[in-house]
Amino acid sequence: MTTFLRDTATVFSRELRPSLRNPAALLFEMGQPLLFLFLFGALLDGATGTSWQWFVPGILVMMCLTGPMGAGYSLLVELLGGSMERMLVTPLDRRAMLVGRALKAMVLLLTQAVLIILLAIPLGFELHAAGVLAGLAQLVVFGVGLGAFSFVLALRSAPNGTLFYMVSQSILFPLLLLSGVLLPLDTAPAWLRAIGRANPVTYIVDAQRALFAGELTAPSVLYGTASACLIAALGLRLGVRAMRTGVV
């Protein structure tokens, strides 16, 4: 366990250092969430009366999808450049290589999430501290699982990377649209609502909205937490296996 923690800290430091040296890139990545927050959110509020309490958690889930899902891109770059092969011959724990990278993605996600929440408060967002902390913790669990899936996809996409781009882009937008992140599915056709209920991200979105509203004991919180934990467990299992063997 000591070796694992030390190697995880080593990988985490290695991955985080370039981001700390270039904080402008972190702000640049927030361009799309900020655009949705200030423009789409304002339009939605004026057209449907949707509250910021409903919309802000959706933005955070969207960030959690786009960030960790793209985390495998850096691994793919290292695979194509050959630097990952050099790491694989070191005595570093394979699990630490996965967890360290996932933790780096989560630190960036939490930093961006806190900034989004602070910017949303003047717009009318009500801060429920306990619910926000629980919601962010749930997003971390969910994001770790997504990041692990992204790493698996990157490993399977070598040596050309085509599979990574095809799968990540074809999955991302259906997950977003069919989870009610941006628009409620209550008025959607029955067949679309049925697909939405089969989408695990839907339960996480519902749980986030309940938590950010201060409803910590709502049933949706339990379903969302179970969905996040299941995704994290499956992603880490496949990710560790892929790191150890190079295949799933």
RAURQUI-V536076 format. One record per residue. N is the residue number from 1. PSI is psi in radians with two decimals (999 if undefined). OMEGA is omega in whole degrees, 0 to 359 (none if undefined). Layout:
BEGIN
N/PSI/OMEGA
N/PSI/OMEGA
END
This chain:
BEGIN
1/-0.68/179
2/-0.75/179
3/-0.73/179
4/-0.80/180
5/-0.69/179
6/-0.76/180
7/-0.63/177
8/-0.75/178
9/-0.63/179
10/-0.82/180
11/-0.74/179
12/-0.79/179
13/-0.73/180
14/-0.70/182
15/-0.60/185
16/-0.50/186
17/-0.78/179
18/-0.60/179
19/-0.66/178
20/-0.55/180
21/-0.30/182
22/1.21/182
23/-0.37/179
24/-0.55/179
25/-0.61/178
26/-0.75/178
27/-0.62/179
28/-0.67/179
29/-0.36/180
30/0.00/183
31/-0.87/182
32/-0.82/177
33/-0.68/179
34/-0.64/177
35/-0.78/178
36/-0.68/183
37/-0.90/188
38/-0.56/183
39/-1.05/182
40/-0.70/179
41/-0.73/179
42/-0.71/178
43/-0.74/180
44/-0.67/179
45/-0.71/181
46/-0.58/185
47/-0.68/186
48/-0.14/183
49/0.26/179
50/2.31/184
51/2.75/175
52/-0.46/178
53/-0.49/178
54/-0.65/190
55/-0.71/184
56/-0.80/176
57/-0.61/177
58/-0.69/178
59/-0.71/181
60/-0.69/177
61/-0.66/177
62/-0.74/177
63/-0.66/180
64/-0.54/177
65/-0.84/186
66/-0.60/181
67/-1.19/180
68/-0.59/178
69/-0.50/177
70/0.01/182
71/-0.48/179
72/-0.24/181
73/-0.74/180
74/-0.66/177
75/-0.69/179
76/-0.71/178
77/-0.73/179
78/-0.63/178
79/-0.77/181
80/-0.54/181
81/-0.25/178
82/-0.12/182
83/-0.49/179
84/-0.64/178
85/-0.62/178
86/-0.59/177
87/-0.61/183
88/-0.36/179
89/-0.02/176
90/2.89/179
91/0.19/178
92/2.44/177
93/2.28/181
94/-0.64/178
95/-0.65/180
96/-0.60/178
97/-0.65/180
98/-0.89/185
99/-0.70/179
100/-0.75/178
101/-0.73/181
102/-0.68/179
103/-0.65/177
104/-0.76/178
105/-0.63/181
106/-0.63/177
107/-0.76/178
108/-0.72/180
109/-0.78/181
110/-0.69/177
111/-0.81/179
112/-0.67/181
113/-0.74/179
114/-0.72/179
115/-0.73/179
116/-0.77/181
117/-0.77/180
118/-0.68/179
119/-0.44/182
120/-0.36/182
121/-0.81/178
122/-0.35/181
123/-0.20/179
124/0.03/179
125/2.27/179
126/2.23/185
127/2.01/171
128/1.76/192
129/-0.85/182
130/-0.75/180
131/-0.69/179
132/-0.77/179
133/-0.74/178
134/-0.67/179
135/-0.73/178
136/-0.67/177
137/-0.72/178
138/-0.69/178
139/-0.63/178
140/-0.81/179
141/-0.82/179
142/-0.78/181
143/-0.64/178
144/-0.74/178
145/-0.77/178
146/-0.72/178
147/-0.70/179
148/-0.74/176
149/-0.67/180
150/-0.68/178
151/-0.68/177
152/-0.78/180
153/-0.67/178
154/-0.73/180
155/-0.66/180
156/-0.34/184
157/-0.28/179
158/2.55/11
159/-0.08/186
160/-0.37/176
161/0.00/183
162/-0.73/182
163/-0.66/182
164/-0.86/183
165/-0.72/182
166/-0.84/184
167/-0.81/184
168/-0.73/181
169/-0.58/181
170/-0.39/181
171/-0.63/189
172/-0.94/186
173/-0.71/174
174/-0.68/177
175/-0.69/180
176/-0.91/187
177/-0.59/184
178/0.21/177
179/-0.06/181
180/0.47/181
181/-0.81/185
182/-0.61/181
183/2.44/180
184/2.53/179
185/0.08/184
186/-0.60/182
187/0.12/180
188/2.81/176
189/2.74/184
190/-0.71/182
191/-0.58/180
192/-0.66/177
193/-0.62/178
194/-0.73/177
195/-0.68/179
196/-0.66/179
197/-0.42/178
198/-0.12/181
199/2.04/182
200/-0.44/180
201/-0.49/179
202/-0.74/182
203/-0.57/177
204/-0.69/177
205/-0.81/179
206/-0.72/179
207/-0.71/179
208/-0.74/181
209/-0.64/177
210/-0.77/181
211/-0.77/182
212/-0.29/174
213/0.00/179
214/0.18/182
215/1.33/186
216/-0.38/183
217/0.19/179
218/2.51/179
219/-0.59/181
220/-0.48/178
221/-0.73/179
222/-0.79/180
223/-0.73/180
224/-0.71/179
225/-0.73/178
226/-0.72/179
227/-0.77/180
228/-0.75/180
229/-0.67/179
230/-0.77/179
231/-0.73/180
232/-0.78/181
233/-0.79/181
234/-0.73/180
235/-0.76/180
236/-0.66/179
237/-0.85/179
238/-0.66/182
239/-0.77/179
240/-0.72/178
241/-0.72/180
242/-0.68/178
243/-0.60/183
244/-0.65/187
245/-0.31/183
246/-0.09/176
247/2.86/178
248/999/none
END
